[in-house]
Amino acid sequence: MSAASILRLEGVSKSFRGLRAIAEVSFAIEAGSITSIIGPNGAGKSTLFNLVTGYLAPTAGEISFKDRRITGMATNRIAELGVARAFQIARPFRDLTVFENVRIGALFGKAGVRDVEVTVRRSLQLAAIAHLAEQPANTLTVGQLRHLEVARAIATRADLLLADEPCAGLNPTETAAMIDVLRLIRDSGVTVVLVEHDMPSVMEVSDRVLVLDAGALIADGPPHLVASNPQVIAAYLGTPDPSPLPGHSP
Ligand SMILES: Nc1ncnc2c1ncn2[C@@H]1O[C@H](COP(=O)(O)OP(=O)(O)OP(=O)(O)O)[C@@H](O)[C@H]1O
């Protein structure tokens, strides 16, 4: 593995009773980057996240994180090593404050988090919700809940954040705020991998885009090149239409 890559998949496949959801996928993620994984519905994006977090074990192939083989390792062990996932639908403890919710992330995260208070404050800051710290989670808007979910995930002191559609359903102002947060998180040293359907957000925030189609990796590169790749356009539109992906302005 190259010195700069934090996550590596080699020949990873996952089948569900004969259906090949992931087919011999290999890639390495560079530390300190934002990578988006895109693809049509059913392409295998969630399955890929589930394989990296250990929720599912691959049928074949190897996954390593920070030079350590994590293939088939239990989810809690992988989380302790520094992989966190922010879910699209946050399920906070609704009667606890934002601070208390993020504190739970810090307590159950990567082994050796000592200064919990400082970690929580820093996570709230990075997720741009420090001003909401004392509010009960049940008073938050959908957009604010998304930020809380991201804060909870990074409070584990993760080195790798897997973010599940962080911009889905957000209005343009909320989307811009989320993009700022993802950049801040990357700039703080956390590697970010997104699964995202919102193409304008993908184009704006990604250093690199990976495209899955029917479980296979069909494109990999900088956003503007991937958006104009005929195979990618065909995967989305079903025809080799030369028009760009929605939201892509050349
Ligand atoms: N636990 C499971 N059991 C059986 N089949 C599954 C399971 N999980 C996923 N699949 C199948 O694997 C394929 C990939 O699904 P996956 O959810 O990973 O796609 P996706 O790219 O995340 O789709 P979406 O964008 O709609 O969320 C689909 O055909 C899906 O039906």
The ligand as a Tripos MOL2 file, in Angstrom:
@<TRIPOS>MOLECULE
LIG
   31    33     1     0     0
SMALL
NO_CHARGES

@<TRIPOS>ATOM
      1 N1        -28.8820   -7.6660    2.6420 N.pl3     1 LIG1
      2 C1        -29.1540   -7.8600    1.3440 C.ar      1 LIG1
      3 N2        -29.7060   -9.0080    0.9090 N.ar      1 LIG1
      4 C2        -29.9580   -9.2050   -0.4060 C.ar      1 LIG1
      5 N3        -29.6820   -8.3110   -1.3740 N.ar      1 LIG1
      6 C3        -29.1290   -7.1420   -0.9950 C.ar      1 LIG1
      7 C4        -28.8300   -6.8490    0.3700 C.ar      1 LIG1
      8 N4        -28.2720   -5.6000    0.4310 N.ar      1 LIG1
      9 C5        -28.2290   -5.1500   -0.8370 C.ar      1 LIG1
     10 N5        -28.7230   -6.0580   -1.6950 N.ar      1 LIG1
     11 C6        -28.8130   -5.9290   -3.1470 C.3       1 LIG1
     12 O1        -27.5180   -5.5750   -3.6150 O.3       1 LIG1
     13 C7        -27.6100   -4.6220   -4.6830 C.3       1 LIG1
     14 C8        -26.8530   -3.3570   -4.2740 C.3       1 LIG1
     15 O2        -27.6130   -2.6800   -3.2690 O.3       1 LIG1
     16 P1        -27.0810   -1.3740   -2.5140 P.3       1 LIG1
     17 O3        -28.0990   -1.0310   -1.4790 O.co2     1 LIG1
     18 O4        -25.6890   -1.5780   -2.0520 O.co2     1 LIG1
     19 O5        -27.1030   -0.3080   -3.6980 O.3       1 LIG1
     20 P2        -26.9850    1.2850   -3.5990 P.3       1 LIG1
     21 O6        -26.0500    1.6870   -4.6950 O.co2     1 LIG1
     22 O7        -26.6360    1.7130   -2.2260 O.co2     1 LIG1
     23 O8        -28.4560    1.7520   -3.9720 O.3       1 LIG1
     24 P3        -29.2730    3.0890   -3.5220 P.3       1 LIG1
     25 O9        -28.6400    4.2190   -4.2560 O.co2     1 LIG1
     26 O10       -30.6510    2.8070   -4.0120 O.co2     1 LIG1
     27 O11       -29.1840    3.2170   -2.0310 O.co2     1 LIG1
     28 C9        -29.0820   -4.3890   -4.9220 C.3       1 LIG1
     29 O12       -29.4970   -5.2320   -5.9780 O.3       1 LIG1
     30 C10       -29.7330   -4.7970   -3.6050 C.3       1 LIG1
     31 O13       -31.0430   -5.2510   -3.8050 O.3       1 LIG1
@<TRIPOS>BOND
     1     1     2 1
     2     2     3 ar
     3     2     7 ar
     4     3     4 ar
     5     4     5 ar
     6     5     6 ar
     7     6     7 ar
     8     6    10 ar
     9     7     8 ar
    10     8     9 ar
    11     9    10 ar
    12    10    11 1
    13    11    12 1
    14    11    30 1
    15    12    13 1
    16    13    14 1
    17    13    28 1
    18    14    15 1
    19    15    16 1
    20    16    17 2
    21    16    18 1
    22    16    19 1
    23    19    20 1
    24    20    21 2
    25    20    22 1
    26    20    23 1
    27    23    24 1
    28    24    25 2
    29    24    26 1
    30    24    27 1
    31    28    29 1
    32    28    30 1
    33    30    31 1
@<TRIPOS>SUBSTRUCTURE
     1 LIG1         1 GROUP 0 **** ****
